[in-house]
Amino acid sequence: MELLYIQHIMNLFYIIEKKIGLHRCFHNNEVVKLVDKNSTRLSHNKLKSKSKIWIEVDGQVVFGDGRIALFEAIEKLGSIRQAAALLGMSYRAAWGKIKSTEERLGLELIKKYTGGANSGAVLTDDAKELLDIYRQFKKDAINSVDSLFASYFNKFLKNSDNL
């Protein structure tokens, strides 16, 4: 009975909001604010730029967030199989990404050790350097995009702070 009563009240709120021209803005299935439908102002809490960075050779991915996650997991776990499982991919898919990256770069990135207690995988020095350089490149690229975004959308950024 209480659930029906709450639903009835919610329906009344919806009817009232609709009549006076308000629109609900949701985030994670929760109403975060009501916005005047007739308003010409932007309805975002804060404008942000988003970008995704990766490196390609001849249109083929060489390095990006997925490869970073794979190499970091291998470094942490010392195993391609365990890293693949952690990331929800098959060993074959992980191995394919490693081999294609190595071939496209012309570098050995993983040393595999088989047999007994010493079996596993480690990153080569080139792989560690590549990870470090890529992380710095990505950080600098995102900072540059954010700076460009701020210079182009400055007028709207000022307005979005007051919403």
Contact map, one row per residue, 1 for C-alpha under 8 A:
1111100000000000000000000000000000000000000000000000000000000000000000000000000000000000000000000000000000000000000000000000000000000000000000000000000000000000000
1111110000000000000000000000000000000000000000000000000000000000000000000000000000000000000000000000000000000000000000000000000000000000000000000000000000000000000
1111111000000000000000000000000000000000000000000000000000000000000000000000000000000000000000000000000000000000000000000000000000000000000000000000000000000000000
1111111100000000000000000000000000000000000000000000000000000000000000000000000000000000000000000000000000000000000000000000000000000000000000000000000000000000000
1111111110000000000000000000000000000000000000000000000000000000000000000000000000000000000000000000000000000000000000000000000000000000000000000000000000000000000
0111111111000000000000000000000000000000000000000000000000000000000000000000000000000000000000000000000000000000000000000000000000000000000000000000000000000000000
0011111111100000000000000000000000000000000000000000000000000000000000000000000000000000000000000000000000000000000000000000000000000000000000000000000000000000000
0001111111110000000000000000000000000000000000000000000000000000000000000000000000000000000000000000000000000000000000000000000000000000000000000000000000000000000
0000111111111000000000000000000000000000000000000000000000000000000000000000000000000000000000000000000000000000000000000000000000000000000000000000000000000000000
0000011111111100000000000000000000000000000000000000000000000000000000000000000000000000000000000000000000000000000000000000000000000000000000000000000000000000000
0000001111111110000000000000000000000000000000000000000000000000000000000000000000000000000000000000000000000000000000000000000000000000000000000000000000000000000
0000000111111111000000000000000000000000000000000000000000000000000000000000000000000000000000000000000000000000000000000000000000000000000000000000000000000000000
0000000011111111100000000000000000000000000000000000000000000000000000000000000000000000000000000000000000000000000000000000000000000000000000000000000000000000000
0000000001111111110000000000000000000000000000000000000000000000000000000000000000000000000000000000000000000000000000000000000000000000000000000000000000000000000
0000000000111111111000000000000000000000000000000000000000000000000000000000000000000000000000000000000000000000000000000000000000000000000000000000000000000000000
0000000000011111111100000000000000000000000000000000000000000000000000000000000000000000000000000000000000000000000000000000000000000000000000000000000000000000000
0000000000001111111111100000000000000000000000000000000000000000000000000000000000000000000000000000000000000000000000000000000000000000000000000000000000000000000
0000000000000111111111100000000000000000000000000000000000000000000000000000000000000000000000000000000000000000000000000000000000000000000000000000000000000000000
0000000000000011111111000000000000000000000000000000000000000000000000000000000000000000000000000000000000000000000000000000000000000000000000000000000000000000000
0000000000000001111111000000000000000000000000000000000000000000000000000000000000000000000000000000000000000000000000000000000000000000000000000000000000000000000
0000000000000000111111100000000000011100000000000000000000000000000000000000000000000000000000000000000000000000000000000000000000000000000000000000000000000000000
0000000000000000111111110000000001111000000000000000000000000000000000000000000000000000000000000000000000000000000000000000000000000000000000000000000000000000000
0000000000000000110011111000000001111000000000000000000000000000000000000000000000000000000000000000000000000000000000000000000000000000000000000000000000000000000
0000000000000000000001111100001111100000000000000000000000000000000000000000000000000000000000000000000000000000000000000000000000000000000000000000000000000000000
0000000000000000000000111110001111100000000000000000000000000000000000000000000000000000000000000000000000000000000000000000000000000000000000000000000000000000000
0000000000000000000000011111111110000000000000000000000000000000000000000000000000000000000000000000000000000000000000000000000000000000000000000000000000000000000
0000000000000000000000001111111100000000000000000000000000000000000000000000000000000000000000000000000000000000000000000000000000000000000000000000000000000000000
0000000000000000000000000111110000000000000000000000000000000000000000000000000000000000000000000000000000000000000000000000000000000000000000000000000000000000000
0000000000000000000000000111111000000000000000000000000000000000000000000000000000000000000000000000000000000000000000000000000000000000000000000000000000000000000
0000000000000000000000000111111100000000000000000000000000000000000000000000000000000000000000000000000000000000000000000000000000000000000000000000000000000000000
0000000000000000000000011110111111000000000000000000000000000000000000000000000000000000000000000000000000000000000000000000000000000000000000000000000000000000000
0000000000000000000000011110011111000000000000000000000000000000000000000000000000000000000000000000000000000000000000000000000000000000000000000000000000000000000
0000000000000000000000011100001111100000000000000000000000000000000000000000000000000000000000000000000000000000000000000000000000000000000000000000000000000000000
0000000000000000000001111000001111110000000000000000000000000000000000000000000000000000000000000000000000000000000000000000000000000000000000000000000000000000000
0000000000000000000001111000000011111010001000000000000000000000000000000000000000000000000000000000000000000000000000000000000000000000000000000000000000000000000
0000000000000000000011100000000001111110000000000000000000000000000000000000000000000000000000000000000000000000000000000000000000000000000000000000000000000000000
0000000000000000000011100000000000111110000000000000000000000000000000000000000000000000000000000000000000000000000000000000000000000000000000000000000000000000000
0000000000000000000010000000000000011111000000000000000000000000000000000000000000000000000000000000000000000000000000000000000000000000000000000000000000000000000
0000000000000000000000000000000000111111100000000000000000000000000000000000000000000000000000000000000000000000000000000000000000000000000000000000000000000000000
0000000000000000000000000000000000000111110000000000000000000000000000000000000000000000000000000000000000000000000000000000000000000000000000000000000000000000000
0000000000000000000000000000000000000011111000000000000000000000000000000000000000000000000000000000000000000000000000000000000000000000000000000000000000000010000
0000000000000000000000000000000000000001111100000000000000000000000000000000000000000000000000000000000000000000000000000000000000000000000000000000000000010011001
0000000000000000000000000000000000100000111110000000000000000000000000000000000000000000000000000000000000000000000000000000000000000000000000000000000000000001001
0000000000000000000000000000000000000000011111100000000000000000000000000000000000000000000000000000000000000000000000000000000000000000000000000000000000000001001
0000000000000000000000000000000000000000001111100000000000000000000000000000000000000000000000000000000000000000000000000000000000000000000000000000000000000001101
0000000000000000000000000000000000000000000111110000000000000000000000000000000000000000000000000000000000000000000000000000000000000000000000000000000000001001100
0000000000000000000000000000000000000000000111111000000000000000000000000000000000000000000000000000000000000000000000000000000000000000000000000000000000011001000
0000000000000000000000000000000000000000000001111100000000000000000000000000000000000000000000000000000000000000000000000000000000000000000000000100000000000000000
0000000000000000000000000000000000000000000000111110000000000000000000000000000000000000000000000000000000000000000000000000000000000000000000001100100000000000000
0000000000000000000000000000000000000000000000011111000000000000000000000000000000000000000000000000000000000000000000000000000000000000000000000000000000000000000
0000000000000000000000000000000000000000000000001111100000000000000000000000000000000000000000000000000000000000000000000000000000000000000001001000000000000000000
0000000000000000000000000000000000000000000000000111110000000000000000000000000000000000000000000000000000000000000000000000000000000000000000000000000000000000000
0000000000000000000000000000000000000000000000000011111000000001100000000000000000000000000000000000000000000000000000000000000000000000010010000000000000000000000
0000000000000000000000000000000000000000000000000001111100001111100000000000000000000000000000000000000000000000000000000000000000000000000000000000000000000000000
0000000000000000000000000000000000000000000000000000111110001111000000000000000000000000000000000000000000000000000000000000000000000000000000000000000000000000000
0000000000000000000000000000000000000000000000000000011111111110000000000000000000000000000000000000000000000000000000000000000000000000000000000000000000000000000
0000000000000000000000000000000000000000000000000000001111111100000000000000000000000000000000000000000100000000000000000000000000000000000000000000000000000000000
0000000000000000000000000000000000000000000000000000000111110000000000000000000000000000000000000000000000000000000000000000000000000000000000000000000000000000000
0000000000000000000000000000000000000000000000000000000111111000000000000000000000000000000000000000000000000000000000000000000000000000000000000000000000000000000
0000000000000000000000000000000000000000000000000000000111111100000000000000000000000000000000000000000000000000000000000000000000000000000000000000000000000000000
0000000000000000000000000000000000000000000000000000011110111111000000000000000000000000000000000000100000000000000000000000000000000000000000000000000000000000000
0000000000000000000000000000000000000000000000000000011110011111000000000000000000000000000000000001100110000000000000000000000000000000000000000000000000000000000
0000000000000000000000000000000000000000000000000000011100001111111100000000000000000000000000000000100000000000000000000000000000000000000000000000000000000000000
0000000000000000000000000000000000000000000000000000111000001111111100000000000000000000000000000000000000000000000000000000000000000000000000000000000000000000000
0000000000000000000000000000000000000000000000000000110000000011111110000000000000000000000000000000000000000000000000000000000000000000000000000000000000000000000
0000000000000000000000000000000000000000000000000000000000000011111111000000000000000000000000000000000000000000000000000000000000000000000000000000000000000000000
0000000000000000000000000000000000000000000000000000000000000011111111100000000000000000000000001100000000000000000000000000000000000000000000000000000000000000000
0000000000000000000000000000000000000000000000000000000000000011111111110000000000000000000000000000000000000000000000000000000000100000000000000000000000000000000
0000000000000000000000000000000000000000000000000000000000000000111111111000000000000010000000000000000000000000000000000000000000000000000000000000000000000000000
0000000000000000000000000000000000000000000000000000000000000000011111111100000000110010000001000000000000000000000000000000000000000000000000000000000000000000000
0000000000000000000000000000000000000000000000000000000000000000001111111110000000000000000000000000000000000000000000000010000000000000000000000000000000000000000
0000000000000000000000000000000000000000000000000000000000000000000111111111000000000000000000000000000000000000000000000000000000000000000000000000000000000000000
0000000000000000000000000000000000000000000000000000000000000000000011111111110000100100000000000000000000000000000000000000000000000000000000000000000000000000000
0000000000000000000000000000000000000000000000000000000000000000000001111111111101100000000000000000000000000000000000001110000000000000000000000000000000000000000
0000000000000000000000000000000000000000000000000000000000000000000000111111111000000000000000000000000000000000000000001110000000000000000000000000000000000000000
0000000000000000000000000000000000000000000000000000000000000000000000011111110000000000000000000000000000000000000000000000000000000000000000000000000000000000000
0000000000000000000000000000000000000000000000000000000000000000000000001111111001100000000000000000000000000000000000000000000000000000000000000000000000000000000
0000000000000000000000000000000000000000000000000000000000000000000000001111111101000000000000000000000000000000000000011100000000000000000000000000000000000000000
0000000000000000000000000000000000000000000000000000000000000000000000000110111111100000000000000000000000000000000000011100000000000000000000000000000000000000000
0000000000000000000000000000000000000000000000000000000000000000000000000100011111110000001001100000000000000000000000011000000000000000000000000000000000000000000
0000000000000000000000000000000000000000000000000000000000000000000000000000001111111000011000000000000000000000000000000000000000000000000000000000000000000000000
0000000000000000000000000000000000000000000000000000000000000000000000000100111111111100000000000000000000000000000000000000000000000000000000000000000000000000000
0000000000000000000000000000000000000000000000000000000000000000000001001100101111111110000000000000000000000000000000000000000000000000000000000000000000000000000
0000000000000000000000000000000000000000000000000000000000000000000001000000000111111111111011000000000000000000000000000000000000000000000000000000000000000000000
0000000000000000000000000000000000000000000000000000000000000000000000000000000011111111111000000000000000000000000000000000000000000000000000000000000000000000000
0000000000000000000000000000000000000000000000000000000000000000000000001000000001111111100000000000000000000000000000000000000000000000000000000000000000000000000
0000000000000000000000000000000000000000000000000000000000000000000011000000000000111111100000000000000000000000000000000000000000000000000000000000000000000000000
0000000000000000000000000000000000000000000000000000000000000000000000000000000000011111110000000000000000000000000000000000000000000000000000000000000000000000000
0000000000000000000000000000000000000000000000000000000000000000000000000000000000011111111011000000000000000000000000000000000000000000000000000000000000000000000
0000000000000000000000000000000000000000000000000000000000000000000000000000000010011001111111000000000000000000000000000000000000000000000000000000000000000000000
0000000000000000000000000000000000000000000000000000000000000000000000000000000110011000111111100000000000000000000000000000000000000000000000000000000000000000000
0000000000000000000000000000000000000000000000000000000000000000000000000000000000000000011111110000000000000000000000000000000000000000000000000000000000000000000
0000000000000000000000000000000000000000000000000000000000000000000000000000000000010000111111111000000000000000000000000000000000000000000000000000000000000000000
0000000000000000000000000000000000000000000000000000000000000000000001000000000100010000111111111100000000000000000000000000000000000000000000000000000000000000000
0000000000000000000000000000000000000000000000000000000000000000000000000000000100000000001111111110000000000000000000000000000000000000000000000000000000000000000
0000000000000000000000000000000000000000000000000000000000000000000000000000000000000000000111111111000000000000000000000000000000000000000000000000000000000000000
0000000000000000000000000000000000000000000000000000000000000000001000000000000000000000000011111111100000000000000000000000000000000000000000000000000000000000000
0000000000000000000000000000000000000000000000000000000000000000001000000000000000000000000001111111110000001100000000000000000000000000000000000000000000000000000
0000000000000000000000000000000000000000000000000000000000000000000000000000000000000000000000111111111000000000000000000000000000000000000000000000000000000000000
0000000000000000000000000000000000000000000000000000000000000100000000000000000000000000000000011111111100000000000000000000000000000000000000000000000000000000000
0000000000000000000000000000000000000000000000000000000000001110000000000000000000000000000000001111111110000000000000000000000000000000000000000000000000000000000
0000000000000000000000000000000000000000000000000000000000000000000000000000000000000000000000000111111111111000000000000000000000000000000000000000000000000000000
0000000000000000000000000000000000000000000000000000000000000000000000000000000000000000000000000011111111100000000000000000000000000000000000000000000000000000000
0000000000000000000000000000000000000000000000000000000010000100000000000000000000000000000000000001111111000000000000000000000000000000000000000000000000000000000
0000000000000000000000000000000000000000000000000000000000000100000000000000000000000000000000000000111111100000000000000000000000000000000000000000000000000000000
0000000000000000000000000000000000000000000000000000000000000000000000000000000000000000000000000000011111110000000000000000000000000000000000000000000000000000000
0000000000000000000000000000000000000000000000000000000000000000000000000000000000000000000000000000011011111000000000000000010000000000000000000000000000000000000
0000000000000000000000000000000000000000000000000000000000000000000000000000000000000000000000000000010001111110000000000001011000000000000000000000000000000000000
0000000000000000000000000000000000000000000000000000000000000000000000000000000000000000000000000100010000111110000000000011111000000000000000000000000000000000000
0000000000000000000000000000000000000000000000000000000000000000000000000000000000000000000000000100000000011111000000001111001000000000000000000000000000000000000
0000000000000000000000000000000000000000000000000000000000000000000000000000000000000000000000000000000000011111100000001111000000000000000000000000000000000000000
0000000000000000000000000000000000000000000000000000000000000000000000000000000000000000000000000000000000000111110000111100000000000000000000000000000000000000000
0000000000000000000000000000000000000000000000000000000000000000000000000000000000000000000000000000000000000011111001111000000000000000000000000000000000000000000
0000000000000000000000000000000000000000000000000000000000000000000000000000000000000000000000000000000000000001111101110000000000000000000000000000000000000000000
0000000000000000000000000000000000000000000000000000000000000000000000000000000000000000000000000000000000000000111111100000000000000000000000000000000000000000000
0000000000000000000000000000000000000000000000000000000000000000000000000000000000000000000000000000000000000000011111100000000000000000000000000000000000000000000
0000000000000000000000000000000000000000000000000000000000000000000000000000000000000000000000000000000000000000001111100000000000000000000000000000000000000000000
0000000000000000000000000000000000000000000000000000000000000000000000000000000000000000000000000000000000000000111111110000000000000000000000000000000000000000000
0000000000000000000000000000000000000000000000000000000000000000000000000000000000000000000000000000000000000001111111111000000000000000000000000000000000000000000
0000000000000000000000000000000000000000000000000000000000000000000000000000011100000000000000000000000000000001110001111100000000000000000000000000000000000000000
0000000000000000000000000000000000000000000000000000000000000000000000000110011100000000000000000000000000000111100000111110000000000000000000000000000000000000000
0000000000000000000000000000000000000000000000000000000000000000000000000110011000000000000000000000000000000111000000011111000000000000000000000000000000000000000
0000000000000000000000000000000000000000000000000000000000000000000000100110000000000000000000000000000000001110000000001111111100000000000000000000000000000000000
0000000000000000000000000000000000000000000000000000000000000000000000000000000000000000000000000000000000011110000000000111111100000000000000000000000000000000000
0000000000000000000000000000000000000000000000000000000000000000000000000000000000000000000000000000000000001000000000000011111110000000000000000000000000000000000
0000000000000000000000000000000000000000000000000000000000000000000000000000000000000000000000000000000000111000000000000011111111000000000000000000000000000000000
0000000000000000000000000000000000000000000000000000000000000000000000000000000000000000000000000000000000011100000000000011111111100000000000000000000000000000000
0000000000000000000000000000000000000000000000000000000000000000000000000000000000000000000000000000000000000000000000000011111111110000000000000000000000000000000
0000000000000000000000000000000000000000000000000000000000000000000000000000000000000000000000000000000000000000000000000000111111111000000000000000000000000000000
0000000000000000000000000000000000000000000000000000000000000000000000000000000000000000000000000000000000000000000000000000011111111100000000000000000000000000000
0000000000000000000000000000000000000000000000000000000000000000000100000000000000000000000000000000000000000000000000000000001111111110000000000000000000000000000
0000000000000000000000000000000000000000000000000000000000000000000000000000000000000000000000000000000000000000000000000000000111111111000000000000000000000000000
0000000000000000000000000000000000000000000000000000000000000000000000000000000000000000000000000000000000000000000000000000000011111111100000000000000000000000000
0000000000000000000000000000000000000000000000000000000000000000000000000000000000000000000000000000000000000000000000000000000001111111110000000000000000000000000
0000000000000000000000000000000000000000000000000000000000000000000000000000000000000000000000000000000000000000000000000000000000111111111000000000000000000000000
0000000000000000000000000000000000000000000000000000000000000000000000000000000000000000000000000000000000000000000000000000000000011111111100000000000000000000000
0000000000000000000000000000000000000000000000000000000000000000000000000000000000000000000000000000000000000000000000000000000000001111111110000000000000000000000
0000000000000000000000000000000000000000000000000000100000000000000000000000000000000000000000000000000000000000000000000000000000000111111111000000000000000000000
0000000000000000000000000000000000000000000000000000000000000000000000000000000000000000000000000000000000000000000000000000000000000011111111100000000000000000000
0000000000000000000000000000000000000000000000000000000000000000000000000000000000000000000000000000000000000000000000000000000000000001111111110000000000000000000
0000000000000000000000000000000000000000000000000000100000000000000000000000000000000000000000000000000000000000000000000000000000000000111111111000000000000000000
0000000000000000000000000000000000000000000000000010000000000000000000000000000000000000000000000000000000000000000000000000000000000000011111111100000000000000000
0000000000000000000000000000000000000000000000000000000000000000000000000000000000000000000000000000000000000000000000000000000000000000001111111110000000000000000
0000000000000000000000000000000000000000000000000000000000000000000000000000000000000000000000000000000000000000000000000000000000000000000111111111000000000000000
0000000000000000000000000000000000000000000000001010000000000000000000000000000000000000000000000000000000000000000000000000000000000000000011111111100000000000000
0000000000000000000000000000000000000000000000011000000000000000000000000000000000000000000000000000000000000000000000000000000000000000000001111111110000000000000
0000000000000000000000000000000000000000000000000000000000000000000000000000000000000000000000000000000000000000000000000000000000000000000000111111111000000000000
0000000000000000000000000000000000000000000000000000000000000000000000000000000000000000000000000000000000000000000000000000000000000000000000011111111100000000000
0000000000000000000000000000000000000000000000001000000000000000000000000000000000000000000000000000000000000000000000000000000000000000000000001111111111000000000
0000000000000000000000000000000000000000000000000000000000000000000000000000000000000000000000000000000000000000000000000000000000000000000000000111111111001000000
0000000000000000000000000000000000000000000000000000000000000000000000000000000000000000000000000000000000000000000000000000000000000000000000000011111111000000000
0000000000000000000000000000000000000000000000000000000000000000000000000000000000000000000000000000000000000000000000000000000000000000000000000001111111000000000
0000000000000000000000000000000000000000000000000000000000000000000000000000000000000000000000000000000000000000000000000000000000000000000000000000111111111000000
0000000000000000000000000000000000000000000000000000000000000000000000000000000000000000000000000000000000000000000000000000000000000000000000000000111111111100000
0000000000000000000000000000000000000000000000000000000000000000000000000000000000000000000000000000000000000000000000000000000000000000000000000000000011111110000
0000000000000000000000000000000000000000010000100000000000000000000000000000000000000000000000000000000000000000000000000000000000000000000000000000000011111111000
0000000000000000000000000000000000000000000001100000000000000000000000000000000000000000000000000000000000000000000000000000000000000000000000000000010011111111100
0000000000000000000000000000000000000000000000000000000000000000000000000000000000000000000000000000000000000000000000000000000000000000000000000000000001111111110
0000000000000000000000000000000000000000110000000000000000000000000000000000000000000000000000000000000000000000000000000000000000000000000000000000000000111111111
0000000000000000000000000000000000000000011111100000000000000000000000000000000000000000000000000000000000000000000000000000000000000000000000000000000000011111111
0000000000000000000000000000000000000000000011000000000000000000000000000000000000000000000000000000000000000000000000000000000000000000000000000000000000001111111
0000000000000000000000000000000000000000000000000000000000000000000000000000000000000000000000000000000000000000000000000000000000000000000000000000000000000111111
0000000000000000000000000000000000000000011110000000000000000000000000000000000000000000000000000000000000000000000000000000000000000000000000000000000000000011111
